[in-house]
């Protein structure tokens, strides 16, 4: 069978749903699909559930307390008020998939997704699968600005997604590019052993981890800030400010001896130039410049246009194709462990309703 064709007999082989990605978003909707007893599989390129979390830097901890980190049906196994490590998150995701016997197929990289008649053909590193509906829950890929290519090969460059600890970097000063949560946490860790400079594009809004004796997320949930729709006035204001940095301040960074420079605008050999006209010779650069989507493997217009997903709360104009876990897919919590469950529940209901409508029309 060619992957771009499907016949009536193929419907007997087709799954009801294929979920692409076994991170928190993929597992959350998998739980709902299991409750509905549909035929589905979760595909993931990693060697184990939680691999992406386990691969982050050694000292990473969540800034959401354990009581806000649960997926549907299973509390996070840590005391309330504690902040789980990245390995605890990976362990939780593994235990979650095992506890509910979710059909996760590991070491299975999806290489292409396209329509096959009235089904979807999902080409993978281990073969092609057919499904009536597909949920893309793949997350994002590390992004390094093009200016990095202008640096000399002698300059060590690492993205925050590949950084593990200070011992992996050569001795000497480090430039951290990016002032989000990851960049500033890494900068503070490195500042204990070497001079650190942070390049900041737009200064983010910073808030302490606790306010008036309560964790920040206690206030967020009580004030309803986590479930405000992305198109609401308050959500638009929050999004306009960029990433919210939790648990540090510029005063604290200065106290650790960290130098702050403006945006990186140019690079040549070993020299980085900043927006204020100053320059710095570098030997090591940590790019904490975030992540970008890569949907080049999806051939299902008009779901993806110019690399961006066109959707309404994860539902695309391609019948049967959905997305989950996108930043601000519906609310601030759409891409966060412990909050993605709300979108997963809604989308699972949408899949069920759409499937019923499709069956009624056949």
C-alpha positions in Angstrom: 0.0 0.0 0.0 1.3 3.4 -0.9 1.2 5.9 2.0 -0.8 8.4 0.0 -3.7 6.0 -0.8 -6.3 4.2 1.3 -9.0 1.8 0.3 -12.1 0.6 2.1 -10.3 -2.5 3.5 -7.7 -0.2 5.1 -10.4 1.0 7.6 -10.2 -2.4 9.3 -6.5 -1.8 10.0 -6.9 1.8 11.0 -6.7 3.0 14.6 -9.2 5.4 15.9 -6.6 7.8 17.1 -2.8 8.3 16.9 -1.2 10.6 19.4 2.2 11.9 18.3 4.4 12.7 21.4 4.5 11.0 24.8 5.2 14.1 26.9 2.8 15.5 29.4 0.3 16.6 26.7 0.3 13.3 24.9 -0.1 11.3 28.1 -2.8 13.5 29.4 -5.0 13.0 26.3 -4.0 9.3 26.2 -5.6 8.9 29.7 -8.9 10.3 28.4 -8.8 8.1 25.3 -8.2 5.0 27.4 -11.3 5.9 29.5 -13.3 6.0 26.3 -11.9 2.6 25.2 -11.0 3.7 21.7 -8.2 2.0 19.7 -5.2 4.3 19.9 -1.4 4.4 20.2 1.0 7.1 21.4 4.2 7.4 19.3 7.4 8.9 20.6 10.9 9.1 19.3 12.5 8.8 22.7 14.0 5.7 24.2 11.8 6.0 27.3 8.9 8.0 28.6 10.1 11.2 30.2 13.4 11.2 28.2 13.1 14.9 27.4 12.8 15.9 31.0 15.6 13.5 32.1 17.9 15.1 29.5 17.6 18.7 30.9 20.2 20.3 33.2 21.0 18.5 36.4 19.8 21.1 38.9 16.5 21.9 37.1 13.5 22.1 39.4 9.9 23.1 38.6 8.7 26.5 39.7 5.2 25.0 40.2 4.7 23.2 43.5 4.0 19.5 43.5 0.3 20.0 44.2 -0.1 21.7 40.8 1.9 19.2 38.8 -0.6 16.3 38.3 -1.9 14.8 35.2 -5.5 13.4 35.2 -6.1 10.5 37.4 -2.9 10.5 39.4 -1.5 13.0 41.9 2.2 14.0 41.7 4.0 11.9 44.4 5.7 14.7 46.3 4.7 16.7 49.4 2.6 19.9 48.7 4.8 23.0 48.7 7.9 21.2 47.4 9.3 21.8 43.9 10.0 18.6 41.9 13.3 18.0 40.2 13.4 17.2 36.5 14.2 13.5 37.3 11.1 13.3 39.6 9.0 14.6 36.7 10.5 12.0 34.4 9.9 9.3 37.0 6.3 10.5 37.3 5.6 10.4 33.6 7.1 6.9 33.4 5.0 5.7 36.3 1.9 7.4 34.8 2.2 5.6 31.5 2.8 2.3 33.2 0.1 2.6 35.8 -2.6 3.2 33.2 -1.1 0.8 30.7 -1.1 3.5 28.1 -0.1 2.1 24.6 3.1 4.1 24.2 5.4 3.0 21.3 8.9 4.3 21.9 11.9 4.7 19.5 9.3 5.6 16.9 10.1 8.8 15.1 7.3 10.2 13.0 8.7 11.4 9.6 5.5 12.4 7.8 1.9 13.0 8.4 -0.6 13.3 5.5 -4.1 12.5 4.4 -4.7 9.0 2.9 -8.1 9.1 1.5 -10.4 9.8 4.4 -7.8 8.5 6.9 -4.4 9.8 8.0 -1.2 8.0 7.1 1.5 8.4 9.7 4.9 7.4 8.4 7.4 6.5 11.1 10.9 5.0 11.5 9.3 1.6 12.0 6.6 1.7 9.4 3.3 3.5 8.4 0.2 3.5 10.5 -3.3 4.6 9.6 -5.8 6.4 11.8 -9.1 8.2 11.6 -7.9 11.0 13.9 -4.5 12.4 14.9 -3.4 14.5 17.9 0.0 16.2 17.5 1.5 16.7 20.9 5.2 17.0 20.0 6.5 20.0 21.8 9.1 22.4 20.4 12.7 22.2 19.1 15.7 24.1 20.5 16.4 27.4 18.7 19.8 29.0 18.2 19.8 32.4 16.4 21.6 32.6 13.0 24.2 34.9 14.5 25.7 31.9 16.3 27.0 30.6 12.9 29.3 33.5 12.6 31.3 32.5 15.7 34.6 30.7 15.4 34.7 26.9 15.8 36.9 27.4 18.9 33.9 29.0 20.7 31.9 26.4 22.6 28.2 26.9 21.9 25.5 24.9 23.7 21.7 25.4 23.8 20.1 25.4 27.3 18.4 22.1 26.2 21.8 20.4 25.9 23.4 22.1 29.0 23.8 19.6 31.9 26.1 21.3 34.5 29.1 23.6 34.8 31.6 20.8 34.6 30.6 20.2 31.0 31.9 23.7 30.1 35.5 24.8 29.8 36.9 27.0 32.5 36.5 30.7 32.0 33.8 33.3 31.5 30.5 32.4 30.0 28.0 34.4 28.0 24.3 33.3 28.5 22.1 34.7 25.8 18.5 34.9 26.9 16.9 36.1 30.2 14.0 33.7 30.5 13.6 31.2 33.4 16.1 28.7 31.9 18.7 31.3 31.0 18.7 33.0 34.4 18.7 29.7 36.4 21.7 28.5 34.4 23.4 31.9 34.8 23.0 31.8 38.5 24.4 28.2 38.7 27.4 29.1 36.6 28.1 32.3 38.5 29.1 30.2 41.5 32.3 29.1 39.7 33.1 31.7 36.9 32.3 35.1 35.6 28.9 35.2 33.8 27.4 37.8 31.4 23.7 37.6 30.5 22.5 39.2 27.2 18.9 40.4 27.5 16.7 41.3 24.6 13.5 42.5 26.4 13.6 42.6 30.1 11.0 40.1 31.4 8.6 40.6 34.2 10.0 39.1 37.4 8.0 37.8 40.3 9.1 36.1 43.6 8.3 32.5 44.1 6.2 33.4 47.1 4.0 36.4 47.9 2.5 37.1 51.4 3.4 33.6 52.6 1.8 31.9 49.6 3.3 30.3 46.5 2.8 32.4 43.3 0.7 29.7 41.7 -1.7 29.7 44.7 -2.4 33.3 43.8 -2.6 32.6 40.1 -5.2 29.9 40.5 -7.2 31.8 43.1 -7.3 34.8 40.9 -8.2 32.7 37.9 -5.2 33.8 35.9 -4.3 30.3 34.8 -7.6 29.7 33.0 -8.1 33.0 31.3 -8.6 32.5 27.5 -5.7 33.6 25.3 -7.9 36.2 23.7 -9.0 37.8 26.9 -7.8 41.3 27.8 -5.7 40.2 30.8 -4.2 37.3 28.8 -3.2 39.7 25.9 -1.5 41.9 28.4 0.4 39.0 30.0 1.5 37.7 26.6 2.7 41.1 25.5 5.1 41.2 28.4 6.8 38.0 27.2 7.9 35.1 29.4 7.3 35.5 33.2 10.4 34.9 35.2 9.8 33.4 38.6 12.0 33.3 41.7 14.8 35.8 40.9 15.4 39.5 40.5 17.9 41.8 38.8 19.2 42.7 42.3 19.8 39.1 43.1 21.6 38.6 39.8 23.9 41.6 40.5 24.5 40.2 44.0 25.9 37.0 42.4 28.3 39.1 40.2 26.4 38.6 37.0 26.9 41.3 34.4 23.9 42.2 32.2 24.3 43.3 28.6 21.6 44.3 26.0 20.5 42.2 23.0 23.1 40.4 20.9 23.1 41.9 17.4 26.2 40.5 15.7 29.1 38.1 16.0 32.5 37.6 14.3 35.0 34.9 15.2 35.2 35.2 19.0 33.5 38.6 19.4 29.9 39.2 20.3 28.4 42.7 19.7 25.5 44.1 21.6 22.7 46.6 20.8 24.5 49.4 22.7 27.6 49.1 20.5 29.7 47.3 23.1 31.5 44.0 22.4 32.7 41.0 24.3 35.2 38.3 23.5 33.7 34.9 24.3 35.0 31.4 24.7 31.7 29.8 25.8 28.1 30.7 24.9 25.0 29.2 26.3 22.0 29.9 24.1 18.9 30.2 26.3 17.0 31.4 23.3 14.0 29.2 23.6 12.3 26.8 21.3 10.6 26.9 18.0 8.1 24.7 16.3 9.0 22.5 13.3 6.1 21.1 11.5 7.8 20.5 8.2 6.8 16.8 8.4 3.1 17.6 8.4 1.6 17.6 4.9 -2.0 18.5 5.7 -2.9 22.1 4.7 -4.4 24.3 5.9 -3.5 23.1 9.4 0.0 24.5 9.2 0.7 27.8 7.3 4.2 29.3 7.2 5.3 27.0 10.0 2.4 28.1 12.3 -0.5 26.0 13.5 -3.9 27.4 12.4 -6.3 26.2 15.1 -9.2 27.0 17.4 -8.3 25.6 20.8 -6.3 22.8 19.1 -8.9 22.0 16.5 -7.8 22.6 12.9 -9.7 23.0 9.7 -8.5 19.5 8.6 -11.2 17.2 9.9 -9.7 14.7 12.4 -6.4 16.6 13.0 -5.8 18.2 16.4 -2.9 19.8 18.4 -2.3 19.7 22.1 0.3 21.4 24.4 0.9 24.5 22.3 1.9 27.6 24.3 -1.2 29.6 24.9 -3.3 27.1 23.0 -6.2 28.2 25.2 -4.8 29.5 28.4 -1.5 30.3 30.2 -1.4 26.7 31.5 -1.9 25.0 28.1 1.8 24.0 27.8 2.4 23.4 31.5 2.6 20.1 33.4 -0.4 20.0 35.8 -2.5 22.5 33.7 -2.5 20.8 30.3 -5.1 18.4 31.7 -7.8 20.9 31.2 -7.1 21.3 27.4 -6.7 17.5 27.2 -10.2 16.9 28.7 -11.8 19.4 26.4 -10.0 18.1 23.3 -10.9 14.5 24.1 -14.6 15.5 24.2 -14.1 17.2 20.9 -12.5 14.1 19.3 -15.4 12.0 20.6 -18.1 14.4 19.2 -16.3 14.7 15.9 -15.9 10.9 15.5 -19.6 10.4 16.3 -20.5 13.0 13.7 -18.3 11.4 11.1 -19.7 7.9 11.7 -23.3 9.3 11.5 -22.5 10.7 8.1 -21.2 7.4 6.7 
